[in-house]
Amino acid sequence: MTEHPPVIVHPPTPSGGRRVTVRGQIVGLAHGRGDVAEFLRRAGVAGPAEDIALDDPRLVEWRGGSLDDWPMPPA
């Protein structure tokens, strides 16, 4: 069985946000990197938001796009 990182950032929703799960629990809907970092800090997965390595594949699995993919919601 393949082990997944503790954090999964799911593909963008139609509203432009991305669901974030930590250890299988939904922690919120992120609209940018800062939201993901804050969710990880609050969940106790990482320290201060500015120190979190969101590009570390052992920590975060990005599905449906990379950490730079934040589509704008439809108008």
C-alpha positions in Angstrom: 0.0 0.0 0.0 1.3 3.4 -1.0 1.7 5.9 1.9 0.3 9.4 1.1 1.6 12.6 2.7 -0.4 13.8 5.7 -1.8 16.8 3.7 -3.7 16.7 0.5 -4.7 19.7 -1.5 -7.5 18.7 -3.8 -8.3 19.9 -7.3 -9.8 23.3 -7.7 -13.6 23.6 -7.1 -15.9 25.5 -9.5 -15.6 28.5 -7.0 -11.8 28.5 -7.5 -10.9 27.2 -4.0 -9.2 24.0 -3.2 -10.3 21.6 -0.4 -7.5 20.8 2.1 -7.4 17.6 4.1 -5.0 16.8 6.9 -4.8 13.1 7.9 -8.1 12.4 6.1 -10.0 15.3 7.8 -11.3 18.3 5.9 -9.7 21.4 7.4 -10.9 24.0 5.0 -11.2 25.5 1.5 -8.0 27.3 0.5 -7.9 30.2 -2.0 -4.1 30.5 -2.0 -0.9 29.3 -0.5 -1.3 31.3 2.6 -4.5 29.6 3.4 -2.9 26.1 3.0 0.0 27.1 5.3 -2.4 28.5 7.9 -4.5 25.3 7.9 -1.3 23.2 8.4 -0.2 25.5 11.3 -3.6 25.2 13.0 -3.7 21.4 12.5 -0.3 21.2 14.2 1.4 19.7 11.1 3.9 22.5 10.8 5.2 25.6 12.7 4.8 29.2 11.7 3.1 29.6 8.3 6.1 31.4 6.8 8.3 28.4 7.6 6.1 25.7 6.0 7.6 24.0 2.9 4.5 23.6 0.8 6.6 22.1 -2.0 7.8 19.2 0.1 6.1 16.1 -1.3 6.6 14.2 2.0 4.3 16.8 3.6 1.8 17.9 0.9 0.3 16.1 -2.1 -1.1 18.5 -4.7 -3.9 17.0 -6.8 -5.2 18.6 -9.9 -2.5 21.2 -10.2 0.6 22.5 -8.4 1.0 24.9 -5.5 0.9 27.7 -8.2 -2.5 26.7 -9.6 -5.2 28.9 -8.2 -7.8 29.5 -10.8 -10.0 32.5 -10.6 -13.7 31.8 -9.8 -16.2 32.4 -12.6 -17.6 35.9 -12.7 
